[in-house]
Amino acid sequence: MAGSARGDKRVKQPPRSGDTVLQPDLCIIGAGPAGLSIAAAGALMGISIVLVADDTFSAGDRDLAAAALRASANHAHALRNGFRFGIGLQGEEPEIDFSAMRAHMRDAVERQAPMRSLDRYRAMGVRVIEGGAQFRNPDTVLTGKKTIKARRFVIATGSRPLVPEISGLDTVAYLTEETILDLAERPRHLMVLGGDPAGLSLAQAYRRLGAHITVMAPEERLLAGEDPEIVTVLQRNLAQEGIDFRFGTEISGFEQRDGKIVAHFSEGREPSVEGSHLVVAAGRVPRFEGLHLEAGRIQAKPGGIIVDRRMRSSNSRVYAVGDSTGHFNHAAARQAGVAFRNAVLRLPTGFDPSPVPRIVHCDPELASVGLTEEQARAKFSMIRVLRAPFSDNDQALADHATPGHIKAVATPSGKILGCSIIGRRAHDLIVPWALAMERSLPVSALADPACPHPGYSEATKAIAVEFLKLSAQAPLLRRALSFVRLWS
């Protein structure tokens, strides 16, 4: 790809004949959550903005529909386990109305739709152009019959599912994490290709709705980037619910046979497995094909557009955020804020991915931020590993939700290096840890807030209290306390 456009003294190309030329302060390419947040911030400040929005599936809609699906599945699971609370009979199966469940998913998306509506942004003063975009040169974008020559550009085009190249896969009617949400009926036997967070979440949801599930994971364990101790709890729970895992499977090919999808293995305990449906959950890849990045002097690699800490690409006029940079999901909002401060406010701000949480929406939930224990030991000579099991938490005991714990990693002085949580409400419990890392607060600071009792947040306080107890046993501190007692 071409190099940086900084200092490039090129000949200006005239607009195409018949084009409308727009010269806004900011042009945003992509109308996903990150792009829309930048557009809203700019509109509130009164700057001129052009938003180029294509018709791709909104990441916000996808996440909301998936959350509604999980909510239905979790209610079904709760009904099956009501006997543990004295409600219902053991072995009693709930009645699943799949069409009513899908109506709930649609209703959730439709109720949120006005907040994501392009008309809402038009009302804010944003110039919205529906269609695709492509760079003509480093400071010009074309969309339809319009030429956009903005002071700054932000690429927020999102991502698409990664579909691996496996023989026969293109001949079967496979689903993705997006298209599976449109299923009109419950799968009888759902095969999941890959073990990414979205795939695991879908696997558990459809298992709780009554489908047979087979997860075919190429690795020897799930979620390789997360703490193995934490992942083991999740994997054991999913297996107990009846999900069949095939680890380290090398798939030689797929075929459609007698109305079923058949996956053939190169080796293993069985030569093949067949199911009624197949969902590809092998991760996601940035979506920037068709943008003509080379014409814009924007460097990219298969994993995303290359940006610096300010979210600026190799073309100093162009910024990129969210999935288009290879940082998915929860990093997008933070990156959008960094890009806006640099591109619009001209306030030098850098993006630090370390305090951005990572979430796996299963039950028990998995949430993490920063380093795992293994990663911390590779970087630091001395660390402290702190744990708070949910079996010691009153609310978890009351909820029959004791599998899981909080595991924090810190330096001996209390600097938080990372935290991993497996258990109920992990997505909420990770927030104070992420905030503490962002603000450079020590573990001991988490002992200060008063926690509601009973409540899951008491587990975080228990970690901080454990750290204070360990610190109190340090020889230097004990000598200091002896000195104070001597003179008091």
PyMOL commands that set and color helices and strands:
alter all, ss='L'
color gray80, all
select helices_A, chain A and resi 33-44+59-80+82-85+98-116+118-123+169-171+179-182+197-208+228-240+322-325+331-343+373-379+390-392+394-398+426-438+443-447+458-472+475-487
alter helices_A, ss='H'
color red, helices_A
select strands_A, chain A and resi 20-22+26-29+49-53+127-130+134-137+140-143+146-148+152-155+159-161+175-176+189-193+212-217+244-247+251-257+260-265+272-275+277-280+284-286+300-301+304-305+318-320+358-360+365-370+384-389+405-410+416-423
alter strands_A, ss='S'
color yellow, strands_A
deselect
rebuild
show_as cartoon
